[in-house]
Amino acid sequence: MAPTSIVGARAGGGAPGPATAPATATAPATEPHADGQAAGAGPSVAASPRRVWWITFTALFLIMASWAVAMPEGGNSDEVGHIERAYAVATGQVLGTPSVDHWNRPAATFTVPNSLIPRDVECMYGPRISAACLAFPHDQHRIKVNSWTGRYNPLYYLPVGIPMAISPDFAGVVAGRLVSALMSALVLASAFSSAARMRSRLFSTAVLLAATPAVMNLGSAINPNGIEIAAAILLWTSALVLIIKAEDLSTPDRKRLLHLLVAAACILLTVRALGPVWVALTLAVLAMVLGRQRVMDLVRRRPLGPTAIISLAGLAGIAWNLLADNYSYYPMQSSTDSLFRNGLLFHSTTRNLVLLLDNEVDSWTREAVGVAVESASITPWILVLTWLAPAILLTGAGLLSPTRRHRTAVLTALTAPFAVAVYLDLSYATKVGWTQNGRYYLPLLVGVVICAAAVAPDLPPEWNTESRLARTAVLATATCQLASLAITLARFKNGYTPAPNPISGTWHPPMGTITPFALMTAGIAILGLHLTQGQRRKRTKAATK
């Protein structure tokens, strides 16, 4: 079956188009888009997809590497449990001994070297206490650990765990983080190169906005949440390019995009327990963009190969999680009793819903954009709003689409993750307390801006929409990424203080304070120059006329 079977025509309407649309020598190099300029003026078109991949891969890896070398061990969200799981998988302890942890969650017991985890990791989470309190044992005698991540799917943990198996200390953890950053950068760069085939600066800007500081931080941590979100961005991007540009893509491009789509779906289906839910909801939104007629045309074409691969990955992911009992939460009476006593939990679902909407939605939004420490975002609202401003404008452009199903698709991508979060939090609240974090829902939330950019209508040329949004997004990226790194470093250098200082303090990253800032600055500069180079070329041409 030809890979073009995923789509039959553009998403905008009309009868299904031909199954293939090979490029011809007379095809125009650029095409008009949104703000009246040729889409080729943007970097996504001026540069080949391969060149875009290398540029963005280098930039993204530098940004994520800055987080990898900046954070103390255990400084990233839930990292200690994931470090234990990664080492265990890399040393052949894939299953471990089934157990429950101190929160009564499904867990497994492994043996790890004493030097792998510092003593009393939670010491640095006290007020005004820096990461200097961490004590690193040097002996490598084996100790037993009971890890709540011990039953998670091992696929992600094997590559990131190999450096720790070779060097079971903080150096091995940092090397494992760099492997995680490498994998996440590979996937995200593929999303940018896929976006290049859309021939729209607006679409590339959407991919940039999807990669929030939280995504960059998680991509560099020992945590499968990072590559899960990166795979979701690639899934949204490759699928929408296939849908919107079906008639304009060459056969090799369609094959590459379909292969990337299948790879992204397989990653998303296997690395975390909620992956199958995100893939199902993503496909539902994409079906809205595609339209009923083209969905039926796709069904009639029967793309057996991609369908079989994705289905097998989904079945394997679900089977692992069911057998490992990863969908269970066992009652934790001591936790819920404390919440009931302090008025932070009620027996009434309605009262819990009001409490959740009043408190948790604020946290979820901050955690989806900003960096979390101890599973709570420390990013101030001013930075969150700086990032959200261009994202909201882009989402608004998508909601201006004259096609109702396109508007419905954008709204569904926006509301579905919150609906799932509310349902899960209310379902488990009276058993174990509040459990959900905003980062869990990024695999679907990233689709909001990407889908909106794909379906946005052409806007008046005098508005110069694409150029302005691209510049705003690059500025927001530079500001929020660097500020998030500075705030997080200040937190670990000095503890929670009224006047955080990212330079001085009682703790310093192993490679020094300047190294993370230098890496991030270089990455942001490369990414920013790439995304704005088309605008500079346009201004230069105008000046020479």
Secondary structure as a PSIPRED ss2 file (coil, helix, strand):
# PSIPRED VFORMAT (PSIPRED V4.0)

   1 M C   1.000  0.000  0.000
   2 A C   1.000  0.000  0.000
   3 P H   0.000  1.000  0.000
   4 T H   0.000  1.000  0.000
   5 S H   0.000  1.000  0.000
   6 I H   0.000  1.000  0.000
   7 V C   1.000  0.000  0.000
   8 G C   1.000  0.000  0.000
   9 A C   1.000  0.000  0.000
  10 R C   1.000  0.000  0.000
  11 A C   1.000  0.000  0.000
  12 G C   1.000  0.000  0.000
  13 G C   1.000  0.000  0.000
  14 G C   1.000  0.000  0.000
  15 A C   1.000  0.000  0.000
  16 P C   1.000  0.000  0.000
  17 G C   1.000  0.000  0.000
  18 P C   1.000  0.000  0.000
  19 A C   1.000  0.000  0.000
  20 T C   1.000  0.000  0.000
  21 A C   1.000  0.000  0.000
  22 P C   1.000  0.000  0.000
  23 A C   1.000  0.000  0.000
  24 T C   1.000  0.000  0.000
  25 A C   1.000  0.000  0.000
  26 T C   1.000  0.000  0.000
  27 A C   1.000  0.000  0.000
  28 P C   1.000  0.000  0.000
  29 A C   1.000  0.000  0.000
  30 T C   1.000  0.000  0.000
  31 E C   1.000  0.000  0.000
  32 P E   0.000  0.000  1.000
  33 H C   1.000  0.000  0.000
  34 A C   1.000  0.000  0.000
  35 D C   1.000  0.000  0.000
  36 G C   1.000  0.000  0.000
  37 Q C   1.000  0.000  0.000
  38 A E   0.000  0.000  1.000
  39 A H   0.000  1.000  0.000
  40 G H   0.000  1.000  0.000
  41 A H   0.000  1.000  0.000
  42 G C   1.000  0.000  0.000
  43 P H   0.000  1.000  0.000
  44 S H   0.000  1.000  0.000
  45 V H   0.000  1.000  0.000
  46 A H   0.000  1.000  0.000
  47 A C   1.000  0.000  0.000
  48 S C   1.000  0.000  0.000
  49 P H   0.000  1.000  0.000
  50 R H   0.000  1.000  0.000
  51 R H   0.000  1.000  0.000
  52 V H   0.000  1.000  0.000
  53 W H   0.000  1.000  0.000
  54 W H   0.000  1.000  0.000
  55 I H   0.000  1.000  0.000
  56 T H   0.000  1.000  0.000
  57 F H   0.000  1.000  0.000
  58 T H   0.000  1.000  0.000
  59 A H   0.000  1.000  0.000
  60 L H   0.000  1.000  0.000
  61 F H   0.000  1.000  0.000
  62 L H   0.000  1.000  0.000
  63 I H   0.000  1.000  0.000
  64 M H   0.000  1.000  0.000
  65 A H   0.000  1.000  0.000
  66 S H   0.000  1.000  0.000
  67 W H   0.000  1.000  0.000
  68 A H   0.000  1.000  0.000
  69 V H   0.000  1.000  0.000
  70 A H   0.000  1.000  0.000
  71 M C   1.000  0.000  0.000
  72 P C   1.000  0.000  0.000
  73 E C   1.000  0.000  0.000
  74 G C   1.000  0.000  0.000
  75 G C   1.000  0.000  0.000
  76 N C   1.000  0.000  0.000
  77 S C   1.000  0.000  0.000
  78 D C   1.000  0.000  0.000
  79 E H   0.000  1.000  0.000
  80 V H   0.000  1.000  0.000
  81 G H   0.000  1.000  0.000
  82 H H   0.000  1.000  0.000
  83 I H   0.000  1.000  0.000
  84 E H   0.000  1.000  0.000
  85 R H   0.000  1.000  0.000
  86 A H   0.000  1.000  0.000
  87 Y H   0.000  1.000  0.000
  88 A H   0.000  1.000  0.000
  89 V H   0.000  1.000  0.000
  90 A H   0.000  1.000  0.000
  91 T C   1.000  0.000  0.000
  92 G C   1.000  0.000  0.000
  93 Q C   1.000  0.000  0.000
  94 V C   1.000  0.000  0.000
  95 L C   1.000  0.000  0.000
  96 G C   1.000  0.000  0.000
  97 T E   0.000  0.000  1.000
  98 P E   0.000  0.000  1.000
  99 S E   0.000  0.000  1.000
 100 V E   0.000  0.000  1.000
 101 D C   1.000  0.000  0.000
 102 H C   1.000  0.000  0.000
 103 W C   1.000  0.000  0.000
 104 N C   1.000  0.000  0.000
 105 R C   1.000  0.000  0.000
 106 P E   0.000  0.000  1.000
 107 A E   0.000  0.000  1.000
 108 A E   0.000  0.000  1.000
 109 T E   0.000  0.000  1.000
 110 F E   0.000  0.000  1.000
 111 T E   0.000  0.000  1.000
 112 V E   0.000  0.000  1.000
 113 P E   0.000  0.000  1.000
 114 N C   1.000  0.000  0.000
 115 S C   1.000  0.000  0.000
 116 L C   1.000  0.000  0.000
 117 I C   1.000  0.000  0.000
 118 P C   1.000  0.000  0.000
 119 R E   0.000  0.000  1.000
 120 D C   1.000  0.000  0.000
 121 V H   0.000  1.000  0.000
 122 E H   0.000  1.000  0.000
 123 C H   0.000  1.000  0.000
 124 M H   0.000  1.000  0.000
 125 Y H   0.000  1.000  0.000
 126 G C   1.000  0.000  0.000
 127 P C   1.000  0.000  0.000
 128 R C   1.000  0.000  0.000
 129 I C   1.000  0.000  0.000
 130 S C   1.000  0.000  0.000
 131 A H   0.000  1.000  0.000
 132 A H   0.000  1.000  0.000
 133 C H   0.000  1.000  0.000
 134 L C   1.000  0.000  0.000
 135 A E   0.000  0.000  1.000
 136 F C   1.000  0.000  0.000
 137 P C   1.000  0.000  0.000
 138 H C   1.000  0.000  0.000
 139 D C   1.000  0.000  0.000
 140 Q C   1.000  0.000  0.000
 141 H C   1.000  0.000  0.000
 142 R E   0.000  0.000  1.000
 143 I E   0.000  0.000  1.000
 144 K E   0.000  0.000  1.000
 145 V E   0.000  0.000  1.000
 146 N E   0.000  0.000  1.000
 147 S E   0.000  0.000  1.000
 148 W C   1.000  0.000  0.000
 149 T C   1.000  0.000  0.000
 150 G C   1.000  0.000  0.000
 151 R C   1.000  0.000  0.000
 152 Y C   1.000  0.000  0.000
 153 N C   1.000  0.000  0.000
 154 P C   1.000  0.000  0.000
 155 L C   1.000  0.000  0.000
 156 Y C   1.000  0.000  0.000
 157 Y H   0.000  1.000  0.000
 158 L H   0.000  1.000  0.000
 159 P H   0.000  1.000  0.000
 160 V H   0.000  1.000  0.000
 161 G H   0.000  1.000  0.000
 162 I H   0.000  1.000  0.000
 163 P H   0.000  1.000  0.000
 164 M H   0.000  1.000  0.000
 165 A H   0.000  1.000  0.000
 166 I H   0.000  1.000  0.000
 167 S C   1.000  0.000  0.000
 168 P C   1.000  0.000  0.000
 169 D C   1.000  0.000  0.000
 170 F H   0.000  1.000  0.000
 171 A H   0.000  1.000  0.000
 172 G H   0.000  1.000  0.000
 173 V H   0.000  1.000  0.000
 174 V H   0.000  1.000  0.000
 175 A H   0.000  1.000  0.000
 176 G H   0.000  1.000  0.000
 177 R H   0.000  1.000  0.000
 178 L H   0.000  1.000  0.000
 179 V H   0.000  1.000  0.000
 180 S H   0.000  1.000  0.000
 181 A H   0.000  1.000  0.000
 182 L H   0.000  1.000  0.000
 183 M H   0.000  1.000  0.000
 184 S H   0.000  1.000  0.000
 185 A H   0.000  1.000  0.000
 186 L H   0.000  1.000  0.000
 187 V H   0.000  1.000  0.000
 188 L H   0.000  1.000  0.000
 189 A H   0.000  1.000  0.000
 190 S H   0.000  1.000  0.000
 191 A H   0.000  1.000  0.000
 192 F H   0.000  1.000  0.000
 193 S H   0.000  1.000  0.000
 194 S H   0.000  1.000  0.000
 195 A H   0.000  1.000  0.000
 196 A H   0.000  1.000  0.000
 197 R C   1.000  0.000  0.000
 198 M C   1.000  0.000  0.000
 199 R C   1.000  0.000  0.000
 200 S C   1.000  0.000  0.000
 201 R H   0.000  1.000  0.000
 202 L H   0.000  1.000  0.000
 203 F H   0.000  1.000  0.000
 204 S H   0.000  1.000  0.000
 205 T H   0.000  1.000  0.000
 206 A H   0.000  1.000  0.000
 207 V H   0.000  1.000  0.000
 208 L H   0.000  1.000  0.000
 209 L H   0.000  1.000  0.000
 210 A H   0.000  1.000  0.000
 211 A C   1.000  0.000  0.000
 212 T C   1.000  0.000  0.000
 213 P H   0.000  1.000  0.000
 214 A H   0.000  1.000  0.000
 215 V H   0.000  1.000  0.000
 216 M H   0.000  1.000  0.000
 217 N H   0.000  1.000  0.000
 218 L H   0.000  1.000  0.000
 219 G H   0.000  1.000  0.000
 220 S H   0.000  1.000  0.000
 221 A C   1.000  0.000  0.000
 222 I C   1.000  0.000  0.000
 223 N C   1.000  0.000  0.000
 224 P H   0.000  1.000  0.000
 225 N H   0.000  1.000  0.000
 226 G H   0.000  1.000  0.000
 227 I H   0.000  1.000  0.000
 228 E H   0.000  1.000  0.000
 229 I H   0.000  1.000  0.000
 230 A H   0.000  1.000  0.000
 231 A H   0.000  1.000  0.000
 232 A H   0.000  1.000  0.000
 233 I H   0.000  1.000  0.000
 234 L H   0.000  1.000  0.000
 235 L H   0.000  1.000  0.000
 236 W H   0.000  1.000  0.000
 237 T H   0.000  1.000  0.000
 238 S H   0.000  1.000  0.000
 239 A H   0.000  1.000  0.000
 240 L H   0.000  1.000  0.000
 241 V H   0.000  1.000  0.000
 242 L H   0.000  1.000  0.000
 243 I H   0.000  1.000  0.000
 244 I H   0.000  1.000  0.000
 245 K C   1.000  0.000  0.000
 246 A C   1.000  0.000  0.000
 247 E C   1.000  0.000  0.000
 248 D C   1.000  0.000  0.000
 249 L C   1.000  0.000  0.000
 250 S C   1.000  0.000  0.000
 251 T H   0.000  1.000  0.000
 252 P H   0.000  1.000  0.000
 253 D H   0.000  1.000  0.000
 254 R H   0.000  1.000  0.000
 255 K H   0.000  1.000  0.000
 256 R H   0.000  1.000  0.000
 257 L H   0.000  1.000  0.000
 258 L H   0.000  1.000  0.000
 259 H H   0.000  1.000  0.000
 260 L H   0.000  1.000  0.000
 261 L H   0.000  1.000  0.000
 262 V H   0.000  1.000  0.000
 263 A H   0.000  1.000  0.000
 264 A H   0.000  1.000  0.000
 265 A H   0.000  1.000  0.000
 266 C H   0.000  1.000  0.000
 267 I H   0.000  1.000  0.000
 268 L H   0.000  1.000  0.000
 269 L H   0.000  1.000  0.000
 270 T H   0.000  1.000  0.000
 271 V C   1.000  0.000  0.000
 272 R C   1.000  0.000  0.000
 273 A C   1.000  0.000  0.000
 274 L C   1.000  0.000  0.000
 275 G H   0.000  1.000  0.000
 276 P H   0.000  1.000  0.000
 277 V H   0.000  1.000  0.000
 278 W H   0.000  1.000  0.000
 279 V H   0.000  1.000  0.000
 280 A H   0.000  1.000  0.000
 281 L H   0.000  1.000  0.000
 282 T H   0.000  1.000  0.000
 283 L H   0.000  1.000  0.000
 284 A H   0.000  1.000  0.000
 285 V H   0.000  1.000  0.000
 286 L H   0.000  1.000  0.000
 287 A H   0.000  1.000  0.000
 288 M H   0.000  1.000  0.000
 289 V H   0.000  1.000  0.000
 290 L H   0.000  1.000  0.000
 291 G C   1.000  0.000  0.000
 292 R H   0.000  1.000  0.000
 293 Q H   0.000  1.000  0.000
 294 R H   0.000  1.000  0.000
 295 V H   0.000  1.000  0.000
 296 M H   0.000  1.000  0.000
 297 D H   0.000  1.000  0.000
 298 L H   0.000  1.000  0.000
 299 V H   0.000  1.000  0.000
 300 R H   0.000  1.000  0.000
 301 R H   0.000  1.000  0.000
 302 R C   1.000  0.000  0.000
 303 P C   1.000  0.000  0.000
 304 L H   0.000  1.000  0.000
 305 G H   0.000  1.000  0.000
 306 P H   0.000  1.000  0.000
 307 T H   0.000  1.000  0.000
 308 A H   0.000  1.000  0.000
 309 I H   0.000  1.000  0.000
 310 I H   0.000  1.000  0.000
 311 S H   0.000  1.000  0.000
 312 L H   0.000  1.000  0.000
 313 A H   0.000  1.000  0.000
 314 G H   0.000  1.000  0.000
 315 L H   0.000  1.000  0.000
 316 A H   0.000  1.000  0.000
 317 G H   0.000  1.000  0.000
 318 I H   0.000  1.000  0.000
 319 A H   0.000  1.000  0.000
 320 W H   0.000  1.000  0.000
 321 N H   0.000  1.000  0.000
 322 L H   0.000  1.000  0.000
 323 L H   0.000  1.000  0.000
 324 A C   1.000  0.000  0.000
 325 D C   1.000  0.000  0.000
 326 N C   1.000  0.000  0.000
 327 Y C   1.000  0.000  0.000
 328 S C   1.000  0.000  0.000
 329 Y C   1.000  0.000  0.000
 330 Y C   1.000  0.000  0.000
 331 P C   1.000  0.000  0.000
 332 M C   1.000  0.000  0.000
 333 Q H   0.000  1.000  0.000
 334 S H   0.000  1.000  0.000
 335 S H   0.000  1.000  0.000
 336 T H   0.000  1.000  0.000
 337 D H   0.000  1.000  0.000
 338 S H   0.000  1.000  0.000
 339 L H   0.000  1.000  0.000
 340 F H   0.000  1.000  0.000
 341 R H   0.000  1.000  0.000
 342 N C   1.000  0.000  0.000
 343 G C   1.000  0.000  0.000
 344 L C   1.000  0.000  0.000
 345 L C   1.000  0.000  0.000
 346 F C   1.000  0.000  0.000
 347 H C   1.000  0.000  0.000
 348 S C   1.000  0.000  0.000
 349 T H   0.000  1.000  0.000
 350 T H   0.000  1.000  0.000
 351 R H   0.000  1.000  0.000
 352 N H   0.000  1.000  0.000
 353 L H   0.000  1.000  0.000
 354 V H   0.000  1.000  0.000
 355 L H   0.000  1.000  0.000
 356 L H   0.000  1.000  0.000
 357 L H   0.000  1.000  0.000
 358 D H   0.000  1.000  0.000
 359 N H   0.000  1.000  0.000
 360 E H   0.000  1.000  0.000
 361 V H   0.000  1.000  0.000
 362 D H   0.000  1.000  0.000
 363 S H   0.000  1.000  0.000
 364 W H   0.000  1.000  0.000
 365 T H   0.000  1.000  0.000
 366 R H   0.000  1.000  0.000
 367 E H   0.000  1.000  0.000
 368 A H   0.000  1.000  0.000
 369 V H   0.000  1.000  0.000
 370 G C   1.000  0.000  0.000
 371 V C   1.000  0.000  0.000
 372 A E   0.000  0.000  1.000
 373 V E   0.000  0.000  1.000
 374 E C   1.000  0.000  0.000
 375 S C   1.000  0.000  0.000
 376 A E   0.000  0.000  1.000
 377 S E   0.000  0.000  1.000
 378 I C   1.000  0.000  0.000
 379 T C   1.000  0.000  0.000
 380 P C   1.000  0.000  0.000
 381 W H   0.000  1.000  0.000
 382 I H   0.000  1.000  0.000
 383 L H   0.000  1.000  0.000
 384 V H   0.000  1.000  0.000
 385 L H   0.000  1.000  0.000
 386 T H   0.000  1.000  0.000
 387 W H   0.000  1.000  0.000
 388 L H   0.000  1.000  0.000
 389 A H   0.000  1.000  0.000
 390 P H   0.000  1.000  0.000
 391 A H   0.000  1.000  0.000
 392 I H   0.000  1.000  0.000
 393 L H   0.000  1.000  0.000
 394 L H   0.000  1.000  0.000
 395 T H   0.000  1.000  0.000
 396 G H   0.000  1.000  0.000
 397 A H   0.000  1.000  0.000
 398 G H   0.000  1.000  0.000
 399 L H   0.000  1.000  0.000
 400 L C   1.000  0.000  0.000
 401 S C   1.000  0.000  0.000
 402 P C   1.000  0.000  0.000
 403 T C   1.000  0.000  0.000
 404 R H   0.000  1.000  0.000
 405 R H   0.000  1.000  0.000
 406 H H   0.000  1.000  0.000
 407 R H   0.000  1.000  0.000
 408 T H   0.000  1.000  0.000
 409 A H   0.000  1.000  0.000
 410 V H   0.000  1.000  0.000
 411 L H   0.000  1.000  0.000
 412 T H   0.000  1.000  0.000
 413 A H   0.000  1.000  0.000
 414 L H   0.000  1.000  0.000
 415 T H   0.000  1.000  0.000
 416 A H   0.000  1.000  0.000
 417 P H   0.000  1.000  0.000
 418 F H   0.000  1.000  0.000
 419 A H   0.000  1.000  0.000
 420 V H   0.000  1.000  0.000
 421 A H   0.000  1.000  0.000
 422 V H   0.000  1.000  0.000
 423 Y H   0.000  1.000  0.000
 424 L H   0.000  1.000  0.000
 425 D H   0.000  1.000  0.000
 426 L H   0.000  1.000  0.000
 427 S H   0.000  1.000  0.000
 428 Y H   0.000  1.000  0.000
 429 A H   0.000  1.000  0.000
 430 T H   0.000  1.000  0.000
 431 K H   0.000  1.000  0.000
 432 V H   0.000  1.000  0.000
 433 G C   1.000  0.000  0.000
 434 W C   1.000  0.000  0.000
 435 T C   1.000  0.000  0.000
 436 Q C   1.000  0.000  0.000
 437 N C   1.000  0.000  0.000
 438 G H   0.000  1.000  0.000
 439 R H   0.000  1.000  0.000
 440 Y H   0.000  1.000  0.000
 441 Y H   0.000  1.000  0.000
 442 L H   0.000  1.000  0.000
 443 P H   0.000  1.000  0.000
 444 L H   0.000  1.000  0.000
 445 L H   0.000  1.000  0.000
 446 V H   0.000  1.000  0.000
 447 G H   0.000  1.000  0.000
 448 V H   0.000  1.000  0.000
 449 V H   0.000  1.000  0.000
 450 I H   0.000  1.000  0.000
 451 C H   0.000  1.000  0.000
 452 A H   0.000  1.000  0.000
 453 A H   0.000  1.000  0.000
 454 A H   0.000  1.000  0.000
 455 V H   0.000  1.000  0.000
 456 A C   1.000  0.000  0.000
 457 P C   1.000  0.000  0.000
 458 D C   1.000  0.000  0.000
 459 L C   1.000  0.000  0.000
 460 P C   1.000  0.000  0.000
 461 P H   0.000  1.000  0.000
 462 E H   0.000  1.000  0.000
 463 W H   0.000  1.000  0.000
 464 N C   1.000  0.000  0.000
 465 T H   0.000  1.000  0.000
 466 E H   0.000  1.000  0.000
 467 S H   0.000  1.000  0.000
 468 R H   0.000  1.000  0.000
 469 L H   0.000  1.000  0.000
 470 A H   0.000  1.000  0.000
 471 R H   0.000  1.000  0.000
 472 T H   0.000  1.000  0.000
 473 A H   0.000  1.000  0.000
 474 V H   0.000  1.000  0.000
 475 L H   0.000  1.000  0.000
 476 A H   0.000  1.000  0.000
 477 T H   0.000  1.000  0.000
 478 A H   0.000  1.000  0.000
 479 T H   0.000  1.000  0.000
 480 C H   0.000  1.000  0.000
 481 Q H   0.000  1.000  0.000
 482 L H   0.000  1.000  0.000
 483 A H   0.000  1.000  0.000
 484 S H   0.000  1.000  0.000
 485 L H   0.000  1.000  0.000
 486 A H   0.000  1.000  0.000
 487 I H   0.000  1.000  0.000
 488 T H   0.000  1.000  0.000
 489 L H   0.000  1.000  0.000
 490 A H   0.000  1.000  0.000
 491 R H   0.000  1.000  0.000
 492 F H   0.000  1.000  0.000
 493 K H   0.000  1.000  0.000
 494 N H   0.000  1.000  0.000
 495 G C   1.000  0.000  0.000
 496 Y C   1.000  0.000  0.000
 497 T C   1.000  0.000  0.000
 498 P C   1.000  0.000  0.000
 499 A C   1.000  0.000  0.000
 500 P C   1.000  0.000  0.000
 501 N C   1.000  0.000  0.000
 502 P C   1.000  0.000  0.000
 503 I C   1.000  0.000  0.000
 504 S C   1.000  0.000  0.000
 505 G C   1.000  0.000  0.000
 506 T C   1.000  0.000  0.000
 507 W C   1.000  0.000  0.000
 508 H C   1.000  0.000  0.000
 509 P C   1.000  0.000  0.000
 510 P C   1.000  0.000  0.000
 511 M C   1.000  0.000  0.000
 512 G C   1.000  0.000  0.000
 513 T C   1.000  0.000  0.000
 514 I H   0.000  1.000  0.000
 515 T H   0.000  1.000  0.000
 516 P H   0.000  1.000  0.000
 517 F H   0.000  1.000  0.000
 518 A H   0.000  1.000  0.000
 519 L H   0.000  1.000  0.000
 520 M H   0.000  1.000  0.000
 521 T H   0.000  1.000  0.000
 522 A H   0.000  1.000  0.000
 523 G H   0.000  1.000  0.000
 524 I H   0.000  1.000  0.000
 525 A H   0.000  1.000  0.000
 526 I H   0.000  1.000  0.000
 527 L H   0.000  1.000  0.000
 528 G H   0.000  1.000  0.000
 529 L H   0.000  1.000  0.000
 530 H H   0.000  1.000  0.000
 531 L H   0.000  1.000  0.000
 532 T H   0.000  1.000  0.000
 533 Q H   0.000  1.000  0.000
 534 G H   0.000  1.000  0.000
 535 Q H   0.000  1.000  0.000
 536 R H   0.000  1.000  0.000
 537 R H   0.000  1.000  0.000
 538 K H   0.000  1.000  0.000
 539 R H   0.000  1.000  0.000
 540 T H   0.000  1.000  0.000
 541 K H   0.000  1.000  0.000
 542 A H   0.000  1.000  0.000
 543 A H   0.000  1.000  0.000
 544 T H   0.000  1.000  0.000
 545 K C   1.000  0.000  0.000
